[in-house]
């Protein structure tokens, strides 16, 4: 089971998002992160939870894709 907290996260590229919930893929039942951009028009996004909580490597450095920064209010 993947552990997570609802609230604000910072993407490794610098923008902030709010993880608002977890949904299930209708066919695979894979957990999907449902999150909102906290900039621009506040668009909604979904991404497999494993990728949301995972790591990325850029220019030889590894980062968390999203880092938790603040609890949901």
Backbone as JSON Lines, residues from 0, in Angstrom:
{"i":0,"aa":"X","n":[0.85,-1.19,0.0],"ca":[0.0,0.0,0.0],"c":[0.89,1.25,0.0]}
{"i":1,"aa":"X","n":[0.58,2.19,-0.86],"ca":[1.34,3.44,-0.94],"c":[0.87,4.4,0.15]}
{"i":2,"aa":"X","n":[1.81,5.01,0.84],"ca":[1.46,5.97,1.88],"c":[1.58,7.39,1.34]}
{"i":3,"aa":"X","n":[0.58,8.21,1.67],"ca":[0.54,9.58,1.18],"c":[-0.29,10.42,2.14]}
{"i":4,"aa":"X","n":[-0.22,11.73,1.98],"ca":[-1.05,12.68,2.72],"c":[-1.7,13.63,1.72]}
{"i":5,"aa":"X","n":[-2.94,13.96,1.95],"ca":[-3.59,14.99,1.15],"c":[-2.98,16.33,1.52]}
{"i":6,"aa":"X","n":[-2.94,17.25,0.58],"ca":[-2.4,18.57,0.86],"c":[-1.56,19.09,-0.28]}
{"i":7,"aa":"X","n":[-0.72,20.07,0.04],"ca":[0.09,20.74,-0.97],"c":[1.4,20.01,-1.21]}
{"i":8,"aa":"X","n":[1.77,19.97,-2.48],"ca":[3.02,19.34,-2.91],"c":[3.72,20.27,-3.87]}
{"i":9,"aa":"X","n":[5.04,20.19,-3.88],"ca":[5.83,20.94,-4.86],"c":[6.39,19.93,-5.86]}
{"i":10,"aa":"X","n":[6.14,20.19,-7.14],"ca":[6.69,19.37,-8.22],"c":[8.19,19.66,-8.32]}
{"i":11,"aa":"X","n":[8.95,18.69,-8.75],"ca":[10.41,18.88,-8.81],"c":[10.82,20.03,-9.71]}
{"i":12,"aa":"X","n":[9.93,20.47,-10.61],"ca":[10.24,21.62,-11.46],"c":[9.85,22.95,-10.81]}
{"i":13,"aa":"X","n":[9.21,22.89,-9.61],"ca":[8.96,24.1,-8.84],"c":[7.52,24.52,-8.63]}
{"i":14,"aa":"X","n":[6.6,24.11,-9.49],"ca":[5.19,24.51,-9.33],"c":[4.54,23.76,-8.17]}
{"i":15,"aa":"X","n":[3.48,24.36,-7.59],"ca":[2.77,23.73,-6.48],"c":[1.43,23.18,-6.93]}
{"i":16,"aa":"X","n":[1.06,22.08,-6.3],"ca":[-0.18,21.36,-6.59],"c":[-0.81,20.93,-5.28]}
{"i":17,"aa":"X","n":[-2.11,20.67,-5.32],"ca":[-2.81,20.14,-4.16],"c":[-3.33,18.75,-4.49]}
{"i":18,"aa":"X","n":[-2.88,17.76,-3.73],"ca":[-3.41,16.4,-3.87],"c":[-4.76,16.39,-3.18]}
{"i":19,"aa":"X","n":[-5.83,16.22,-3.96],"ca":[-7.18,16.33,-3.4],"c":[-7.84,14.98,-3.16]}
{"i":20,"aa":"X","n":[-7.27,13.92,-3.69],"ca":[-7.85,12.61,-3.45],"c":[-7.17,11.54,-4.27]}
{"i":21,"aa":"X","n":[-7.65,10.32,-4.06],"ca":[-7.16,9.17,-4.81],"c":[-8.36,8.47,-5.41]}
{"i":22,"aa":"X","n":[-8.3,8.21,-6.7],"ca":[-9.36,7.49,-7.42],"c":[-8.79,6.15,-7.87]}
{"i":23,"aa":"X","n":[-9.65,5.3,-8.36],"ca":[-9.23,4.0,-8.9],"c":[-9.5,3.98,-10.4]}
{"i":24,"aa":"X","n":[-8.57,3.45,-11.15],"ca":[-8.77,3.26,-12.59],"c":[-9.91,2.26,-12.75]}
{"i":25,"aa":"X","n":[-10.83,2.56,-13.63],"ca":[-12.05,1.74,-13.75],"c":[-11.81,0.32,-14.23]}
{"i":26,"aa":"X","n":[-10.72,0.08,-14.94],"ca":[-10.47,-1.27,-15.45],"c":[-9.38,-2.0,-14.68]}
{"i":27,"aa":"X","n":[-8.34,-1.29,-14.27],"ca":[-7.22,-1.96,-13.61],"c":[-7.27,-1.84,-12.09]}
{"i":28,"aa":"X","n":[-8.11,-0.94,-11.59],"ca":[-8.22,-0.62,-10.16],"c":[-6.95,0.02,-9.59]}
{"i":29,"aa":"X","n":[-6.04,0.42,-10.48],"ca":[-4.81,1.09,-10.05],"c":[-5.16,2.4,-9.35]}
{"i":30,"aa":"X","n":[-4.53,2.69,-8.19],"ca":[-4.79,3.97,-7.52],"c":[-4.21,5.12,-8.34]}
{"i":31,"aa":"X","n":[-5.0,6.17,-8.51],"ca":[-4.61,7.34,-9.29],"c":[-4.67,8.59,-8.41]}
{"i":32,"aa":"X","n":[-3.61,9.37,-8.41],"ca":[-3.6,10.65,-7.69],"c":[-4.46,11.64,-8.46]}
{"i":33,"aa":"X","n":[-5.32,12.35,-7.75],"ca":[-6.14,13.42,-8.34],"c":[-5.63,14.71,-7.71]}
{"i":34,"aa":"X","n":[-5.09,15.6,-8.54],"ca":[-4.49,16.81,-7.99],"c":[-4.79,18.02,-8.84]}
{"i":35,"aa":"X","n":[-4.7,19.19,-8.19],"ca":[-5.04,20.46,-8.82],"c":[-3.82,21.37,-8.83]}
{"i":36,"aa":"X","n":[-3.6,22.01,-9.96],"ca":[-2.53,23.01,-10.06],"c":[-2.9,24.22,-9.21]}
{"i":37,"aa":"X","n":[-1.97,24.73,-8.45],"ca":[-2.21,25.92,-7.63],"c":[-1.63,27.16,-8.31]}
{"i":38,"aa":"X","n":[-1.77,27.18,-9.61],"ca":[-1.34,28.32,-10.43],"c":[-2.21,28.31,-11.68]}
{"i":39,"aa":"X","n":[-2.17,29.37,-12.42],"ca":[-2.94,29.45,-13.66],"c":[-4.43,29.24,-13.43]}
{"i":40,"aa":"X","n":[-5.04,28.4,-14.23],"ca":[-6.48,28.16,-14.14],"c":[-6.84,27.08,-13.12]}
{"i":41,"aa":"X","n":[-5.85,26.53,-12.42],"ca":[-6.13,25.52,-11.41],"c":[-6.63,24.21,-12.0]}
{"i":42,"aa":"X","n":[-6.07,23.81,-13.12],"ca":[-6.54,22.62,-13.82],"c":[-6.35,21.36,-12.97]}
{"i":43,"aa":"X","n":[-7.23,20.37,-13.22],"ca":[-7.15,19.09,-12.53],"c":[-6.33,18.1,-13.34]}
{"i":44,"aa":"X","n":[-5.6,17.24,-12.63],"ca":[-4.73,16.25,-13.26],"c":[-4.9,14.91,-12.55]}
{"i":45,"aa":"X","n":[-4.62,13.84,-13.26],"ca":[-4.54,12.51,-12.65],"c":[-3.25,11.86,-13.12]}
{"i":46,"aa":"X","n":[-2.7,11.03,-12.25],"ca":[-1.45,10.34,-12.54],"c":[-1.45,9.09,-11.67]}
{"i":47,"aa":"X","n":[-0.94,7.97,-12.15],"ca":[-0.85,6.81,-11.27],"c":[-0.14,7.2,-9.96]}
{"i":48,"aa":"X","n":[-0.7,6.78,-8.85],"ca":[-0.16,7.15,-7.54],"c":[1.31,6.74,-7.41]}
{"i":49,"aa":"X","n":[1.66,5.61,-7.99],"ca":[3.04,5.15,-7.94],"c":[3.98,6.16,-8.6]}
{"i":50,"aa":"X","n":[3.54,6.78,-9.69],"ca":[4.35,7.81,-10.35],"c":[4.33,9.11,-9.56]}
{"i":51,"aa":"X","n":[3.16,9.48,-9.02],"ca":[3.05,10.71,-8.23],"c":[4.04,10.68,-7.06]}
{"i":52,"aa":"X","n":[4.13,9.53,-6.39],"ca":[5.01,9.4,-5.23],"c":[6.42,8.96,-5.59]}
{"i":53,"aa":"X","n":[6.67,8.72,-6.86],"ca":[7.95,8.2,-7.3],"c":[9.03,9.25,-7.46]}
{"i":54,"aa":"X","n":[10.12,8.81,-8.05],"ca":[11.28,9.67,-8.27],"c":[11.55,9.82,-9.77]}
{"i":55,"aa":"X","n":[12.22,10.91,-10.1],"ca":[12.66,11.16,-11.47],"c":[14.15,11.48,-11.44]}
{"i":56,"aa":"X","n":[14.83,11.18,-12.52],"ca":[16.25,11.5,-12.62],"c":[16.44,12.47,-13.78]}
{"i":57,"aa":"X","n":[17.07,13.59,-13.48],"ca":[17.36,14.61,-14.49],"c":[18.81,15.06,-14.32]}
{"i":58,"aa":"X","n":[19.54,15.09,-15.4],"ca":[20.93,15.55,-15.39],"c":[21.75,14.82,-14.31]}
{"i":59,"aa":"X","n":[21.5,13.53,-14.15],"ca":[22.27,12.72,-13.21],"c":[21.85,12.86,-11.76]}
{"i":60,"aa":"X","n":[20.81,13.66,-11.48],"ca":[20.33,13.84,-10.1],"c":[18.95,13.22,-9.98]}
{"i":61,"aa":"X","n":[18.66,12.61,-8.83],"ca":[17.37,11.99,-8.59],"c":[16.58,12.84,-7.6]}
{"i":62,"aa":"X","n":[15.31,13.08,-7.93],"ca":[14.42,13.89,-7.11],"c":[13.11,13.14,-6.9]}
{"i":63,"aa":"X","n":[12.42,13.46,-5.79],"ca":[11.03,13.04,-5.67],"c":[10.26,13.84,-6.71]}
{"i":64,"aa":"X","n":[9.33,13.19,-7.41],"ca":[8.54,13.92,-8.41],"c":[7.73,15.02,-7.72]}
{"i":65,"aa":"X","n":[7.08,14.68,-6.61],"ca":[6.31,15.63,-5.8],"c":[6.76,15.51,-4.35]}
{"i":66,"aa":"X","n":[7.0,16.64,-3.7],"ca":[7.4,16.67,-2.3],"c":[6.3,17.34,-1.49]}
{"i":67,"aa":"X","n":[5.85,16.65,-0.44],"ca":[4.79,17.18,0.43],"c":[5.3,18.43,1.14]}
{"i":68,"aa":"X","n":[4.48,19.5,1.14],"ca":[4.89,20.73,1.81],"c":[3.89,21.25,2.82]}
{"i":69,"aa":"X","n":[2.6,20.88,2.72],"ca":[1.62,21.44,3.66],"c":[0.36,20.59,3.69]}
{"i":70,"aa":"X","n":[-0.15,20.43,4.9],"ca":[-1.38,19.67,5.1],"c":[-2.58,20.4,4.54]}
{"i":71,"aa":"X","n":[-3.56,19.63,4.09],"ca":[-4.82,20.18,3.58],"c":[-5.51,20.94,4.71]}
{"i":72,"aa":"X","n":[-6.14,22.08,4.38],"ca":[-6.83,22.9,5.41],"c":[-8.29,22.58,5.46]}
